[in-house]
Amino acid sequence: MSEAPIVIHRPAGTGGRRVTIRAQVAGLARSDNDVIEFLRRAGVPDAGDVLDDPRWVQWQGGHPHEYGAPEPRAFTSRAVQGLIKKTESTSDLG
C-alpha cells in the first residue's frame, strides 16, 4: 500500500474525484487544475510537479488525470433522440 500523503480517489459516477491530503478531504476535483489548487491551498510547493510522483500522489481506480465526468451534450443528445423516436412512433398510431 502506498504511503503517499495525497490520494486521488476513483472517479465518482457523476464525475470528479475526491482528493484527500494526509487523510483529510480536500475536495472534489474535476480536473488536474482543481487538484493543483487543493495542493496549493495545503501548502504543497510546486503542486503541479507532484501529480505524477508516486511518493506524493496515489491515484486510485481509473486512469490518472481522468476525472470521469460524463459528456453532457452526448447524454442530452441521446435522451433527446429517444424522445424524438418515441414521439414519432406514437404519432404513427393515429
N, C-alpha and C positions, 0 to 999 in steps of 0.2 A: 504494500500500500504506500502511496506517495506521502511524503511529509511536506509537500508544497503548501505554503501558507495561503495561497489563493486557489479556490476551487470554482470552476465554471461548470455548473451542473448541466445535465442533459436538457435538450430543448423541451420547453413546455408545449403542450398540444396546441395552444393558441399562439405560439411563437415566443421567442425570447428565452433567455437562460438566467436562472438565479445565480448570483455571484456571492460567494462568501469569502471573507478575508479574516483569517485566524478564527474561523468558526462563527463569525458574526455576519449576518446577512447585510450585504452592501446594497442590493437592489436587483432589479430585473433588467438585464441588458438585452437590447435588440440589435446591437452591432458592436464591433470592436471599439468604436469611439465611446460607447457607453461604458464598457469595461475600463478603458483608459481613464475616463472621468472618475469612476469609482476609486480606482487605484490612486489617482492624483489626490483626491479628497482624503484618502487614507494615509497620504504622505509617502507613497512609493516613488522613489526617484526614477526618472526615465521610464515612466509607466508603459509607454508604447514598446519599449525594448524587451520587456519581460514576458510578453504573451506567449512566445514560443520557447521559453526556457522552463523545462520541467522541474528545475529546482525552485522556481517561483510559482508556476501555474500548473494545475492538474485539470485537464479537460475531461469531463465525464460524459459518456454517451454521445453518439453522433460524431460528426467530423469537427475538428477545431475550426473556429471562425465562421461556423454556420449556425444560425440562430433559429432556424425552423419556422420563420414567420410565413404563414400562407400568403399566396398572391391574392389580394382582394379582388382584383379585376377578373382573374381566372375563375374564382369561386362565384362571383356575381354573374359572370358570363354564362357559366354552366347552369346556375339557378334560373336565370332569365330564359335561357334556351329551353329548359324543362317546362317552364310556364307557357312559353310560346307553343311548344308541341302539344301540351295539354289543351290549350285553348283552341288550337287548330283541329285537334281530334274531336273535341266536343262540338265545334261549330259544324262539322260534317254530319252530325247526327240529326240536325234539324232541318 
